[in-house]
């Protein structure tokens, strides 16, 4: 096993990589054991450039001249309420999945490489905190296996389920099977009422000349709703808007962007952005005209999305990237994906090993105490 020459690789200029590195990682992404669009160059480079990525370390595991693993990593000064320094897979505010890119067939070797590098680097902190992994995915299985083999402590902190679309049924069959008849009838009624207001058109982005205007339309539509009022819409921060434009442009160029909209008399009333990767896709952002909320435009575009996904043999599944118990998408998609967090012990020598052992034990105590308090309050 060969590692990257610098275990704490950093980008020299945010959003750029050394010559050949981006190409190496794009090739790795194409052969990944587990899809994660957020760590492909299409989305990772814009995130590094525009989303406070200056302190991110890009940890790369190599086998000879071949990259077998990539994990964007940050060093956090706190772990919950504890002032304990720790390494973490970098999940910025618009990243909804945290599985490192690992080459198929090299899963355990890549994790062994990541952990060895972190073991040898005291400044990264006392343990590794991993968020946003698929509990049933290749990454989690390989991580647990290598920790068992190395007698390395690993703790599952929490998990939750979110909606996933994965079915061999056609869109119509899926709709009939998984959505209640009363809801289907109500949706048909809303579609008819909306059509009475003007010309309704569903479209998918195919022309590069429309990309910028579609991105601008999405930003405007999202900012006009509750996210704009709360200051969480992409348009509320210049860096977020720049990230969105750059990510969509890069993904479109590599045929990874799946961008849908519904127009009423030529004006967007619902838009949905998805990113494809490795036979699947991730539903990134949705926006709709809240003034037309009585027609459920968000549900209507999800119906279009259902037909698009189930009608595309290149998309075998789609992760909703939704919050737990999301009332809308949970009522439309029947499958679930379990998302898990881990805390993994790091080794070392001398004082570093002692410090890391103490910090890991302190985190154990804090988490047990927090779980006890939660249980007491809900009893």
PASE-998407 format. One line per 2 residues: number of its first residue (from 0); their letters; for each residue x, y, z of C-alpha. Coordinates in pm, 1 decimal. Example, Ala and Ser with C-alpha at 12.3 -4.5 7.8 and 13.67 -1.06 7.14 Angstrom:
residues 2
0) as) 1230.0:-450.0:780.0 ~ 1367.0:-106.0:714.0
This chain:
residues 379
0) xx) 0.0:0.0:0.0 ~ 142.8:336.1:-103.5
2) xx) 0.2:660.4:27.3 ~ -9.0:1010.0:-108.7
4) xx) 329.4:1172.6:-32.4 ~ 162.6:1426.2:196.2
6) xx) -102.4:1277.1:428.9 ~ -254.7:1623.8:477.3
8) xx) -286.6:1732.2:115.2 ~ -427.9:2080.3:69.9
10) xx) -532.7:2262.0:-241.9 ~ -295.2:2544.5:-319.1
12) xx) -564.6:2773.6:-455.6 ~ -917.9:2696.2:-336.5
14) xx) -1097.7:2504.7:-608.0 ~ -782.2:2392.0:-788.2
16) xx) -570.1:2078.0:-763.4 ~ -215.4:1988.0:-862.8
18) xx) -166.6:1887.0:-1225.3 ~ -316.3:1545.6:-1292.2
20) xx) -483.9:1511.7:-953.4 ~ -832.9:1611.1:-1070.1
22) xx) -805.3:1369.6:-1361.7 ~ -690.1:1093.5:-1125.5
24) xx) -984.9:1156.0:-896.0 ~ -1232.5:1172.3:-1184.1
26) xx) -1110.8:829.3:-1292.7 ~ -1142.5:706.8:-933.4
28) xx) -1497.3:844.1:-913.9 ~ -1592.5:652.1:-1227.1
30) xx) -1483.6:325.6:-1062.1 ~ -1613.5:400.5:-711.7
32) xx) -1753.5:115.8:-504.4 ~ -2014.9:353.5:-367.5
34) xx) -2155.9:655.2:-549.2 ~ -2117.4:1000.0:-396.2
36) xx) -2168.7:1290.8:-633.7 ~ -2063.2:1540.9:-365.0
38) xx) -1701.2:1417.4:-368.7 ~ -1661.8:1398.9:-745.4
40) xx) -1455.1:1679.9:-903.1 ~ -1776.4:1827.9:-1049.6
42) xx) -1904.5:1923.3:-703.5 ~ -1594.4:1902.6:-486.2
44) xx) -1391.7:2164.2:-674.3 ~ -1669.4:2428.5:-666.9
46) xx) -1726.4:2353.2:-297.3 ~ -1358.2:2402.6:-217.4
48) xx) -1357.7:2726.3:-411.5 ~ -1674.8:2884.2:-275.5
50) xx) -1781.2:2714.8:50.9 ~ -1505.5:2787.5:301.5
52) xx) -1292.4:2498.8:180.8 ~ -957.3:2662.3:251.0
54) xx) -891.2:2444.3:557.2 ~ -1000.4:2117.9:396.7
56) xx) -741.7:1845.2:366.5 ~ -776.0:1606.5:75.6
58) xx) -655.0:1269.7:198.7 ~ -566.7:1032.6:-83.0
60) xx) -480.8:662.6:-60.2 ~ -267.9:520.9:-341.7
62) xx) -176.5:174.8:-461.2 ~ 132.6:231.0:-670.6
64) xx) 36.1:497.2:-923.8 ~ -336.6:423.9:-887.5
66) xx) -562.4:626.5:-658.5 ~ -782.2:392.3:-454.5
68) xx) -936.3:639.3:-211.0 ~ -1019.6:1005.9:-160.9
70) xx) -1162.5:1161.1:155.5 ~ -1205.9:1539.5:198.0
72) xx) -1132.9:1600.6:564.6 ~ -1157.1:1889.1:807.4
74) xx) -1011.4:1928.4:1155.8 ~ -1277.3:2028.4:1408.4
76) xx) -1195.9:2199.1:1737.6 ~ -1499.3:2059.6:1918.3
78) xx) -1694.4:1737.8:1934.1 ~ -2043.2:1831.2:2041.1
80) xx) -2000.2:2012.4:2370.9 ~ -1654.7:1870.3:2431.1
82) xx) -1351.5:2088.4:2347.5 ~ -1187.9:1789.3:2178.7
84) xx) -1002.6:1825.1:1849.2 ~ -1103.2:1562.4:1592.8
86) xx) -1079.7:1476.4:1225.5 ~ -1402.6:1461.7:1025.4
88) xx) -1508.1:1387.9:670.7 ~ -1590.2:1730.2:528.1
90) xx) -1961.7:1780.5:476.3 ~ -2035.5:2140.8:389.8
92) xx) -2385.5:2285.7:426.1 ~ -2487.2:2164.4:79.1
94) xx) -2334.6:1816.0:106.6 ~ -2580.9:1542.1:195.8
96) xx) -2371.1:1225.8:172.8 ~ -2028.6:1164.9:322.1
98) xx) -1897.6:834.8:186.3 ~ -1536.4:870.3:64.5
100) xx) -1461.8:777.6:-294.5 ~ -1309.9:429.1:-279.2
102) xx) -1217.1:217.0:-577.6 ~ -1422.1:-95.6:-623.5
104) xx) -1235.9:-399.1:-491.4 ~ -1001.5:-188.9:-275.5
106) xx) -1243.8:-90.7:0.2 ~ -1056.8:-226.6:302.4
108) xx) -717.3:-128.4:165.6 ~ -832.1:231.6:119.4
110) xx) -968.1:254.1:473.4 ~ -646.3:102.4:605.7
112) xx) -458.6:372.6:418.0 ~ -676.7:657.2:546.9
114) xx) -647.4:537.3:906.7 ~ -272.6:481.2:885.9
116) xx) -223.2:835.5:760.9 ~ -436.5:979.1:1039.2
118) xx) -263.2:763.2:1299.6 ~ 68.0:914.5:1190.2
120) xx) -55.4:1275.0:1193.5 ~ -105.6:1399.2:1553.4
122) xx) -230.5:1743.2:1447.3 ~ -551.7:1605.1:1293.2
124) xx) -692.8:1538.6:1637.8 ~ -794.0:1261.1:1871.0
126) xx) -1032.5:1046.2:1667.0 ~ -1214.8:1032.9:1334.1
128) xx) -1577.8:1144.3:1322.1 ~ -1759.7:1020.5:1009.8
130) xx) -2102.7:1150.6:909.2 ~ -2345.2:1071.3:630.8
132) xx) -2250.3:711.0:545.3 ~ -2491.0:446.9:417.9
134) xx) -2524.1:189.6:695.2 ~ -2564.9:-83.8:432.6
136) xx) -2306.7:55.5:189.9 ~ -1963.3:-63.8:81.5
138) xx) -1787.1:204.7:285.6 ~ -1950.1:115.3:615.9
140) xx) -1892.8:-257.6:565.5 ~ -1524.9:-211.2:480.2
142) xx) -1468.9:34.9:764.6 ~ -1620.6:-198.9:1023.1
144) xx) -1420.8:-492.5:884.3 ~ -1086.3:-312.0:896.4
146) xx) -1154.3:-180.2:1246.0 ~ -1232.1:-535.5:1361.9
148) xx) -916.6:-669.0:1196.5 ~ -702.3:-395.8:1353.9
150) xx) -874.3:-417.5:1695.6 ~ -957.0:-50.8:1653.2
152) xx) -1252.7:88.2:1847.9 ~ -1547.8:208.5:1640.3
154) xx) -1876.5:341.7:1777.0 ~ -2198.1:396.0:1587.0
156) xx) -2321.5:730.5:1718.6 ~ -2660.6:758.6:1552.0
158) xx) -2856.5:662.3:1243.6 ~ -3175.8:768.0:1071.6
160) xx) -3371.0:664.8:763.5 ~ -3447.0:886.4:466.2
162) xx) -3646.9:830.2:150.7 ~ -3488.9:640.3:-137.7
164) xx) -3632.4:557.9:-478.1 ~ -3522.2:216.1:-599.8
166) xx) -3767.6:-6.3:-780.5 ~ -3803.3:-214.6:-1095.6
168) xx) -4161.0:-91.0:-1138.3 ~ -4256.6:159.2:-1404.8
170) xx) -4345.0:507.2:-1285.2 ~ -4718.0:440.4:-1328.1
172) xx) -4695.3:106.7:-1148.4 ~ -4496.0:263.0:-865.9
174) xx) -4744.2:549.5:-832.2 ~ -5039.0:310.7:-820.9
176) xx) -4867.3:74.0:-577.5 ~ -4714.9:310.8:-324.4
178) xx) -4936.3:620.5:-319.3 ~ -5279.2:606.5:-158.6
180) xx) -5573.1:625.3:-397.8 ~ -5715.1:926.4:-215.8
182) xx) -5388.8:1116.3:-262.8 ~ -5367.1:1016.1:-631.0
184) xx) -5719.5:1145.0:-687.4 ~ -5638.4:1474.2:-514.5
186) xx) -5324.9:1520.0:-726.5 ~ -5523.3:1467.2:-1047.9
188) xx) -5768.3:1731.0:-932.6 ~ -5487.8:1978.2:-858.6
190) xx) -5327.9:1916.4:-1198.0 ~ -5658.4:1999.7:-1368.9
192) xx) -5709.5:2313.8:-1161.3 ~ -5358.0:2435.5:-1230.6
194) xx) -5409.8:2385.5:-1604.4 ~ -5711.4:2617.2:-1583.5
196) xx) -5474.6:2904.6:-1494.0 ~ -5270.9:2883.5:-1813.8
198) xx) -5030.4:2669.2:-2012.6 ~ -4846.2:2417.7:-1795.8
200) xx) -4525.3:2272.8:-1937.1 ~ -4277.4:2024.3:-1788.5
202) xx) -3920.7:2043.7:-1916.9 ~ -3576.1:1893.7:-1860.8
204) xx) -3259.4:2091.1:-1927.5 ~ -3088.7:1972.6:-2246.6
206) xx) -2944.7:2288.2:-2406.1 ~ -2621.9:2433.1:-2265.9
208) xx) -2731.2:2781.5:-2370.1 ~ -3017.4:2760.5:-2116.6
210) xx) -2802.6:2655.9:-1821.6 ~ -2730.1:2999.6:-1674.2
212) xx) -3088.0:3120.3:-1702.8 ~ -3219.0:2799.0:-1544.8
214) xx) -2977.1:2837.8:-1253.9 ~ -3082.9:3199.8:-1208.4
216) xx) -3449.7:3101.3:-1222.6 ~ -3391.8:2839.7:-954.1
218) xx) -3208.2:3081.1:-726.0 ~ -3485.4:3338.7:-763.6
220) xx) -3761.7:3086.5:-704.6 ~ -3596.5:2940.8:-394.5
222) xx) -3520.2:3283.6:-245.8 ~ -3883.2:3391.9:-286.3
224) xx) -3997.5:3128.6:-37.2 ~ -3940.0:3042.5:326.5
226) xx) -3571.0:2968.9:272.3 ~ -3523.3:3325.3:156.0
228) xx) -3703.3:3455.9:463.3 ~ -3484.8:3245.2:691.9
230) xx) -3164.9:3334.5:506.2 ~ -3088.1:2976.8:403.0
232) xx) -3161.4:3005.5:30.6 ~ -2862.3:2970.0:-201.1
234) xx) -2907.0:3325.2:-321.8 ~ -2861.0:3462.0:32.4
236) xx) -2484.4:3404.1:17.4 ~ -2264.7:3497.9:-275.3
238) xx) -2048.7:3191.4:-218.9 ~ -2349.9:2958.3:-226.4
240) xx) -2476.2:3108.4:-551.4 ~ -2132.1:3080.4:-708.6
242) xx) -2103.2:2718.8:-593.2 ~ -2442.8:2635.8:-742.2
244) xx) -2359.6:2788.2:-1080.9 ~ -2017.5:2624.0:-1094.9
246) xx) -2140.2:2282.0:-981.1 ~ -2428.5:2280.9:-1228.1
248) xx) -2196.6:2387.0:-1511.6 ~ -1940.7:2116.3:-1433.4
250) xx) -2208.4:1849.4:-1390.0 ~ -2380.7:1949.0:-1714.4
252) xx) -2049.4:1922.1:-1901.3 ~ -2000.2:1567.3:-1771.0
254) xx) -2365.6:1466.4:-1827.4 ~ -2423.4:1437.9:-1451.3
256) xx) -2680.4:1717.1:-1415.4 ~ -3050.4:1624.3:-1409.7
258) xx) -3245.9:1951.9:-1397.2 ~ -3628.5:1963.3:-1420.3
260) xx) -3884.2:2242.4:-1413.4 ~ -4256.6:2308.3:-1445.5
262) xx) -4361.0:2634.9:-1611.0 ~ -4693.4:2815.3:-1599.6
264) xx) -4723.9:3044.4:-1900.5 ~ -4346.3:3036.0:-1941.7
266) xx) -4263.7:3118.5:-1577.7 ~ -4102.5:2857.6:-1350.5
268) xx) -4330.0:2748.4:-1066.0 ~ -4130.6:2440.0:-959.2
270) xx) -3771.3:2330.1:-1020.7 ~ -3568.1:2028.6:-912.0
272) xx) -3192.8:1971.3:-932.3 ~ -3042.8:1621.8:-920.5
274) xx) -2685.2:1500.1:-970.8 ~ -2604.3:1161.6:-1120.2
276) xx) -2314.0:939.7:-1022.4 ~ -2219.3:577.6:-1084.6
278) xx) -2555.6:436.8:-1184.4 ~ -2757.3:637.5:-934.5
280) xx) -2849.2:995.6:-849.2 ~ -2887.7:1234.5:-558.7
282) xx) -3176.9:1477.7:-535.1 ~ -3000.4:1801.4:-444.7
284) xx) -3245.3:2091.8:-419.7 ~ -3610.9:2167.1:-487.9
286) xx) -3784.2:2504.7:-517.3 ~ -4144.0:2599.7:-594.8
288) xx) -4373.5:2899.3:-600.9 ~ -4527.9:2908.8:-254.5
290) xx) -4798.2:3147.7:-376.9 ~ -4930.9:2849.7:-574.2
292) xx) -4897.0:2614.9:-278.9 ~ -5262.0:2515.1:-299.6
294) xx) -5173.4:2329.1:-623.5 ~ -4880.7:2141.0:-461.7
296) xx) -4622.4:2230.0:-729.6 ~ -4351.1:2053.1:-527.1
298) xx) -4543.0:1727.4:-544.2 ~ -4615.5:1777.7:-914.5
300) xx) -4248.3:1811.6:-1002.5 ~ -4168.8:1505.5:-792.9
302) xx) -4417.9:1315.2:-1006.9 ~ -4228.5:1433.2:-1316.2
304) xx) -3908.5:1324.6:-1146.3 ~ -4053.6:979.3:-1073.1
306) xx) -4129.4:931.9:-1442.0 ~ -3787.4:1059.3:-1544.4
308) xx) -3599.0:830.0:-1304.8 ~ -3806.8:517.0:-1364.4
310) xx) -3790.9:578.3:-1738.7 ~ -3410.6:611.6:-1746.4
312) xx) -3218.8:283.8:-1742.6 ~ -2901.4:475.1:-1649.0
314) xx) -3049.5:577.8:-1311.6 ~ -3095.0:270.5:-1095.3
316) xx) -3184.8:461.2:-778.0 ~ -3217.2:811.3:-636.1
318) xx) -3133.8:927.0:-284.1 ~ -3376.8:1194.8:-169.1
320) xx) -3110.6:1359.0:53.1 ~ -3412.5:1463.6:260.7
322) xx) -3436.0:1523.0:631.1 ~ -3568.9:1247.7:851.9
324) xx) -3949.2:1208.7:842.9 ~ -3989.9:1448.1:551.2
326) xx) -4368.3:1463.9:507.3 ~ -4376.0:1514.1:130.6
328) xx) -4115.9:1277.1:-13.2 ~ -4179.2:1009.0:248.4
330) xx) -4537.4:986.1:124.8 ~ -4423.5:934.7:-236.8
332) xx) -4118.0:707.6:-209.8 ~ -4149.8:377.3:-26.8
334) xx) -3785.1:270.5:5.0 ~ -3548.8:394.9:276.5
336) xx) -3175.5:445.4:317.3 ~ -3019.6:426.5:664.7
338) xx) -2767.6:705.5:719.7 ~ -2515.1:649.6:996.9
340) xx) -2245.6:834.8:1192.7 ~ -1934.8:671.8:1338.0
342) xx) -1659.4:765.9:1579.4 ~ -1337.0:578.6:1504.1
344) xx) -1036.0:555.8:1735.5 ~ -698.2:676.6:1611.3
346) xx) -371.9:524.5:1726.8 ~ -32.8:681.8:1781.4
348) xx) 278.2:669.6:1993.9 ~ 362.6:792.4:2341.6
350) xx) 171.3:1098.6:2455.1 ~ -33.5:1110.0:2133.4
352) xx) -165.8:759.6:2194.5 ~ -247.6:840.4:2558.9
354) xx) -422.1:1165.2:2464.7 ~ -627.2:995.0:2194.1
356) xx) -729.4:710.1:2425.2 ~ -843.4:956.4:2690.5
358) xx) -1036.6:1170.8:2442.4 ~ -1214.6:866.6:2294.6
360) xx) -1318.0:753.9:2643.2 ~ -1439.3:1105.6:2728.8
362) xx) -1655.4:1109.0:2416.4 ~ -1801.3:772.5:2518.8
364) xx) -1895.7:908.4:2860.7 ~ -2045.7:1227.1:2714.2
366) xx) -2256.7:1035.0:2463.5 ~ -2386.1:790.6:2723.5
368) xx) -2478.4:1080.6:2949.0 ~ -2657.5:1257.8:2666.4
370) xx) -2848.2:940.5:2576.6 ~ -2950.4:894.9:2940.3
372) xx) -3078.8:1252.5:2963.8 ~ -3277.6:1215.6:2640.2
374) xx) -3429.6:892.9:2765.4 ~ -3517.5:1049.5:3100.4
376) xx) -3686.9:1347.6:2934.2 ~ -3896.3:1128.7:2703.4
378) x) -3989.8:872.2:2970.0
